[in-house]
């Protein structure tokens, strides 16, 4: 197996870090914000019950749980797609003016 070039490796590392953030930090932040606004979560173990219900719902394919866990990856992917489209559009406009 050939090693990946540095830029490809760093890209994979960034996407992996975004996925980890979605799996760990986004639910934790959502729990903290919801507990401040709505009140404590109704489970007997608090945050552990919240995390287990989020992960169980995501494994069951519930859209909002999957969206919550994938939010950082989806936002970064949307920004990357936007940047590529704008770059191509600008390049096409420059080519048309020549």
N, C-alpha and C positions, 0 to 999 in steps of 0.2 A: 504494500500500500504506500502510495507516494504522500509525502507530507503536504499539507495545505500551505499556500502562500500566507504571509503575515496578515494581509488585509482580509482574506477569507476567514482566517482563524479568529481575528478580532471581531469580525461580523458575527460569527457563530457564538462567540462569547457574549457579545451584547444581547443577542436574541435569547440566549440561555438565561442571562441575568434578568431580562424582562419577564421571562416565563416564571422564574423563581419569585420575582417580586409579585407577580399576579397570584401565585399560589400561597404566598405567606403574608406579604405586607398589605395587599389590598383588602383581604378579608379582615385583617387586624384593624386597619384604619376604619373600615366600614363598621366593625363592631364598636369601636370607641366612639365614633360619631353618632351611631344609632343609640348607644347607651346614654349618651349625653342628651340627645334630642327626645327620644321616645321613652327611655327608661331601661332598666336592666332586662337582659334576655331571659325568657321564661324557662330555660332549662335548669336542671338541678346542679350542673357543673359550670354554668356561666359560659365563658369563652370556649371551653372545650366542646360543649354542646353546640354552640354556634358553628365552630369550625367543622365538626362532624356532620352537621346538617347541610352546610354549604357543599362539602365534598361529596356527600351522599347524593344530593340533588344534582350536582354536576355529573357524577357517574351515571345517574339515571337519565341524563340528557335534558334536564330542565333548562330552558334557554337562558333565564336570568342568572342562574348560578354559573353556567358556562361563560356567559358574557362577563360576569364579575371577575372570574378567574383569568380570563383571557384579555381583559381590558388593556393592560399595558402593551401587550403584543399587538393587539388590534390598532391601538392609537399610533404606535410606532410604524406599523405597516401602512396605515393610511397616510402618515406624513411622508414616508419614503415614496409611496406611489405618487403623491402630490408633487414631490420634488422632481421625480423622473418626468412626469407629464409636463411640468413647467419648463424643465430643461429642454425637452424635445420641442415644445412649442416655441420657445425663444430661439432655439437653433433653426427651426423652420422659418421663423420670421426673418432672421438674419440672412438666411440663404435666399429668401424671396427678394430682399432689398438689394442683393448683389447683382 
